[in-house]
Amino acid sequence: LRSHTDFAEYVRRQVPNATFSGTYLLDERTTLTGAANWMKRGGFRTYRQDDARYDPAGEVVSVARRFSQGHDPENDFDLSTRLTRKLAREGATVDIAMHRSVTHQHERYDYTNQSLVPAVPDSLTYLEFMEDRGLTELSADYVRPLARNRILKAGYAFERGDYGFGNWSGPYDAVAGVSVIDPVLSNAFRFRRDIQAGYVSLQAAWLGSTWLTGLRAESTHHDALLLTDGSHSSQRDMQFFPSVHVDHPLSEETTLSFGAGRRIKRPEGGLYDPYINREYAPNLTSGNPLLRPQITQSLELGIEREHQGTMTQLTAYYRRNRGSVTDVVRYLPTGETLVTKDNLPRNDAAGVEFTLNGHVTSALSYQLSGNAFYSQIDATLLGFAELRSTTGVNLKSKMDVRLSAKDSLQSSLVRTDRRLTPQGLVRAVNLFNASYRHVVSQDLAFIASVTDLFNGQRFFRETVGPDLTQNYERRVAGRIIYAGFVYSVGSGKKERGPVLEEASGE
């Protein structure tokens, strides 16, 4: 079976935003800082989708076309504050911080659906969805210097993450202006995760080295509720994360380091939603309410050298991952495929991470980082019979060129090498971005940028199994060309080079 989809989209988007930050000295020992940010995204959005499906002999089974138009407004709010108090003991401090961020998105699209093969009358449908994300963070930290140049740190942190998603779809009567909800194509999902953590660390000098040891305890509780059918899942766990890091100077320029520890990576809330998303049939997607977090145990040995403005860092590592989130593809009797999420029983990795920063000339600087790795996965408990492994290199590079006192260029390259899945692999992706900055005045600058200059956003997944062999390719016309002015209030005399992130317009 072969299916081919062309998806051409046009977006006209406005992105106003405002940021405020300030510092207030309550007294000579106490400092209060705060920041607030608001950003709004949205605009008119249209697309045309063409679908064609063929049987094994290459004959056309169906040809369909869909036109869509709608709006995609989104509001982002971010508030933070921090109170720092210097205690009577030299170097001792108490730090209390609070952070709250909220994102609200509400989109509506109307569709005209055409079936050319077989020929049937046009139909009108709609899709409306809301997505809400909230994050609340509270923390209290205590730092106390001890005798013999030792430093004790202890603290408590609380984090609450909320995620809500709901979508409604069905036929639409344009004359009467009536939308009908189709229960099969509608969904409402809520997710909440609370994390409470206590931690303590001790930094000390011993045998000519600097030692940093720590222990973090985390209690986690999350609830996932699919309101559509009332299904509910909940997880509670208590985890401990010990760590040790040692720095040993070999000379004034060279430092040897060693590290060992245990850490956790939790799936995002939306990945727990079991609803099957049918918007881009025949490639359906869904989450998994039974997902577990990824636990990583790592050993690292590194060396760092700084010489004449050039910094070089090499770190050899070995990491044992349990519960990494991966994609699993299933073939359905309808001729569609369903991509869902599952935990890999085992995913081990070893390799060398490297960083190189420096200047070629006073006007040309560079940053290069990467990871040359060997990776092995074991998916036998998911029903796939053999161990599989791969090698590769992930890269990030950035180059800054100062053309004059007011003009500068910046370019960046990001390469993500191929990665394994239980049934195959996902091929490598390469992205190249570039930007130009011209300083008009102390507070005003002109920025122009282009993202994904060589159109490298190509997702290619190979799946091989006893009941399904699939090559799935998605090419994204991801070039964004941006030109605009940035005016800074209260910026002082500080000058910055070009920043691709702020120039992207996204």
N, C-alpha and C positions, 0 to 999 in steps of 0.2 A: 504494500500500500504506500502511496506517496501523496502528501498534501503540501500545498504551497500557498503562503499567505503574503500579500503585499499590504503594507500599512503605512499610509502617508498622512502625516499630521501637521497641522498649522496651529501655532500658539501665539497669541498676542498677550503679553504679560507685563503687568506693572509690579514693581517691587519697592515700595516706599518703606523706609525703616528709620528708627530714631534710637539713639543710645545716650544714656546719661550715667555718669559716674562721679563720685565725690569722696573726699576724706575729711573727717572732722576730728580734731584733737580735743577730747573731753577734758583731759588734764595732761600733765607731763608724762604720765605712765599709761594712759588709756587712749586708744585710737579706734574710731568707728569709721568703717568704709562701707560703701554701698554702690550698687549699679543696677540699672534697669535698661531693658532693651525691648523694643517692639518692632515687629516686621510683618508686613502684609504682602501676600503673594496672590496673584489671580489675574484672570482675564478671559477673553473669548477663546474657545478651543474647538477646532473641527478636525475630523479625519475621514478618510475613505479607506475601507478595508476590502480587498479582493481575495476570495478563497477559491481554490480548485483542488479537487480530490480525484485520484486515479486508482484503478484496480491493478492487480498484479500484471495484467497484460498491457498496461499503459493506456487503457481506454478511460475516457472521462466519466466519472461517476456523478459529480456535481460541480456546479460553478455558481458562486453566490457573491453578492456585493452588499456592502453596508455603508451608509453615510451617517455621520454623527455630528452634532453640534451641541455646545453647552458651555458652562463656566466652571472654573475650579478655584474658588476663593479659599484662602487659608490665612489664619492669624496665629502668630507666635508671640508669646510673652515670656520674659525671663527676668526674674528679680533675685538679687542676692545681697546679703549684708554680712559683715564680719566685725566682731569686737575683739580686740587684742589688748590684754592687760599685762604690763611688765610687773613682776613681783619684786619684793624687797631683795631677794637673793639674786645676785648678779647672773644674768642669762636665763632666769626662770620666767616663763610666760604661761598665760592661760589664753586659749584662743577658742572662741565660740562663733560658729558660722551657720547660716541658714540660706537655703537656696530653693526656689520654686520656679518651675517652667511649665508652660501649658501650650499645647498646640491644638487648634480646632480647624478641621477641614470639612467642607460640605460642598459636594459636587452634584450636578444634575446634567444628564445628557439625553437627548432625544435621537432616536435612530429611525432611519428608513431602510428596510431590509428587502433586498431583491434576490430572487432565485431565478437564475437564467437557465440552468440545467439541473433538475427538470423545471420547466417554466410554470410558475405559480404567481398569483397576484401579489403585489407588494404588501408589506405589513409595516405597521408603526409600533415601536416599542420604546421603552425608556429605562434608564438606570439612574438611581439616586443613592448616594451613600454619604455617610458621616464617619469621620475618624477622629478620635480624641486621644491625646497622649498627655499625661501629667507626671511630673517628677517632683517629689518633695525630699529634701535632704537636710538633716540636722547633724551637727558634729560638735564635739567638745574635746580639745586637746590640751594636754599639760606637758610642759617641758621643764626638766630640772637638771642642772649640771651637778655632778657628784665629784667626789675626790678623784685624783689621778686622771683627770681629763676624761672622765666618763660622763655620758649624757643619757638620762632616762627619759623616755617618752611614753605616755599612756593616753588612751582616749576611748571615746565611745562615738558610734555613728549610727544613725537611723536613716533608712531610705525606703520610700514608698513609691512604687511605680504603678500607674494606672493606664490601662489601655481599653478603649472601647471602639467597636466597629459595628456598623449596621448598614445594610444595603437593601433596597427595594427595587424590584424590576417586574415588568409585565407588559401587556398591550397598552397602547395609548390611542385615544380617540381625539384627533386634532380638532375636529369640528366642535365637539362638545367640551373639549378641554378636560377630559376625564382620564385619569390614570388608574389602572387596575393592578393590584398587587398579586403576583403569581407566587404562591408559597414555596414552590420548588426553587425559585430564583431569588428568594429573600432570606435574610440572615440578620441576627442580632447577637453580638458576642461581647462579653465583658471579662476583663482580666485584672487582677490586683496582686502585687507581690510586695511583701514587707520583709526587710532585711535589718536585723539588729546585730551590730558588731562591737566587740571590745578588743582592744589591741594594746600591746606593750612591746617596747623595743629598748635595747641597751646598746649603746655605742661605746667602745673602749679600745685602748691601744694595748697590744700584747705581742711580744716577740718581734717588735719592729713593724707590726702590721696594724691596720685599723679594722676592727671587727664590728659588725652590725648584726645582731641576732634579734629575732622577733617572733611573736606568736599572735595570731589573729583568730578569734573565735566568731563564727557567724551562725546565727539562727535565722532560718528562712521559712516563710509560709506564703504559699500562693494559692489563689482560687481562680479557676477558669469556668465560666458559665456560658453555655450556648442557650440563649434565651429562646431561640426558635423552637427547640424541642425539650427544654428543661434539663438537658444533660449537664452534669457537673463533675469536675475533677479537682482534686486538691492534693497538695504535697507539702510536707513538713520535713525539715532535716536540720541537723546540727553538724557543722563541719569545723575542723581545726586546720589552720594553715601555718606551719612553722617555716622559718626561713633563716638563712645565714648568708652573709656576704663579707668577703675578706678582700681588702686592698693592701698589697705589699709593694712599696716603691723599690724598684731596682736601681733607679738613678733619679736625678732631678727631672728628667724628661719622660721616663718610662715607668709604668705601673703595671704590676701583675695582679689579676683579680680571680676570685673563685666564688661561685654562688651555688646554692642549692635551696630548693623550696617546693612548695605545693600551692597551687592556685586554682581558681574556679572561673569558668565562663558560662554565663546563663543565657539561654535562648531569649530572644525578644518575645514580648507578649503575643504578637500577632501569629507567631509560629505555633501556638497552642490551639488555634481556631480550627476545628475539624470540618467546617463548612467547605463544600466543593465549589470553587469559583469556576463558572462556566462562561465567563465573558469572552475568552479568547479560544473557544472550541476550534479544533478538536484537542487542544493541549490544555487539559484541566489541571488545577492545582488545589491543594488543601494542606492544612496544618495537622498537628498531631497532639492531642491533649495529654499524652503520656510521656512527652519528652522529658529527659533528665538533663541536668547541667553537665558540662564537660569538666573533668578533673585532670589536671596536668601536674606531673612530678618532673622536675627538671634538675639537671646538673650542667654547670657552665664553667668554662675556664677561658679567661681572656687576657689580652695584653693591649695597653694603650700607650701611645707615644705622641708627644707634642714637641715639634721641632721647627723653629723659624716660621711660625704661623701656620704650620700644617699639622693637622691632627689625624692620626691613623689608629683605628681600633679593630681588633680581630677577636671574635668570641666563638669558641667551639662549644657545641651543646649537644645534649641528648635529652629528649622529652618523651615521656610516656603519657599518652592521652587516652582517657577512658570516657566514652560517651560523647564523642564529637558528633555534631549535628550534620547529617548528610542527606542527599536526595535519593529517593527510591522511586523508580518509574514502573508503573503497572499498566498492562494492556487490558482494556475493558471490552466486553462483548459488543458494545456499540460501535467499535472501531476507533474509539478515542483513547488517549493515554492520560493517566492520572499521575502527577508528580506530587509526592508527599514527603514528609520529613521523618527521619528515624535516627536513633543513636547508634553510632559505630561501637561495637564492643571494644575494639582496640585500634589505635592509630599511633604508631611510633614514628618519631622523626629524629634525625641526627644531621649535623651539618656545621657550617661556619657562617656566622653573620659578620659583615664587615662595614666599616664606615670610613670615609676619607673626605676631609674638608680642608680647603686651602685656597691660595691665590696663585694664579699663573703670572699675572702682573697686578699692579695696584688697581687697575680698572676691570680685571677679570677674575672672578671667584667661582668656585665650584663646590658642590656637595654630592657625594656619591655614597649610597648605602645599598646593601643587598643581603641576600641569603642564598648560599649554595647548599642544597639540601638533598637528603635521601629520606624518602617517606615510604612506610609500609602500612597497609591496612589489613585487618582481619574482620571479615563480615560473615563468618561461618554461622554465627547465631541468627543472622537475618536470612539464612537459607542460601547463601552463596558460598561455594565449596572451597575456595583456595585463597591463600595469602597472595597479595599483589603488592608490587612496589614500583617506585619511579624515582627519578632524579630530576633536578631542575635548578634554575637560578631565578629568583625574584629580584628586581632592581628598582631603585628610585634614584633619579639624578636631577640636579638643578644647577643651572648656570646663570650667573648675573654678570651683565656687561654694562659698565658705566660709560656711556658715549661722551658725556660732557657733564658739567656741574648740574645740569637740569634734565638730562635725558638718560634713560637707562632701559635696558632690555632684560627680560627674564625668560628662560625656557625650562621645561621640565619633562621628564620621561618616566613613565611608570610601566613596568612589565610584571605581569603576574603569570608565572609559568603554569603549565598544565597541572591539574590535580586529579586525584583518583576518586571515583565513586564506587559503591559496591558492585555496580554492573558495568563499569567502563571508566570513562574519563571525561574531563572538561578541558578543552584545549587552551593554550596560552592567549593572553590579551595584552596588547601594547597600546598605550595612550601617550600622545605628545601634545603639550600645551605651550603657548607662547604669549607674552604680553609686553607692552611698551608703556612707559610712564614719562610724562613731561611735566615738570614743576613750573606752573605759571606764576605762582606767588607763594609766600610762606604758608598760606592756608588753602590754596587751590591747586589741584593737579588734574591733568588730563590722562585718562587711562584707556588703552585699547587692547583687546585680547582676543585670542581664538583658542578654543578648546578642541581637542581631538583632531588636530590638523590633518592627520593622515587616515582618518576614518577607521580607527582601530577597534571600535567597540563591536566586536563580533563574538557572540557566545555560541560555542559549538560543543554539543554534548553527544558522546558516543555511548550507546547502550547495547550490550550484547547479553542475551540470556536464552534459556530453553524455550521461552514462549514469546520473546520479543527481541528483535534487532532493530535499532532505531538510530538514525543520524538526525539530530535536531539542531538546526542552525538559526540563529536570530541575529540579524545585522541591524545596527542602530545608526541612523544618520545623526550622529551626536555632536556635530560641529555647532558651536555657539560663538557667534561673533558679537563682541560687545565694545561699545565706545561710549564714554561718558566722562563727566567731571565729578571729582570728589572734593567737597569743601569741608574742612575740619575746623570746628570751633574750639578755641582754647588749646590749640596744638603746640603752641610755643615755637621754638626753633628746631624741633626735632624733625629730621628728614627721614623718609623711608624709601626703600627701593620698591619696584613693582611687586604687587602681591596678586598672584593668580586667583586666589580664593575670593578676594573682594572684587576682582575684575570680571568674574565669570557671569555676574548678573543673576546667578542662581543661589 
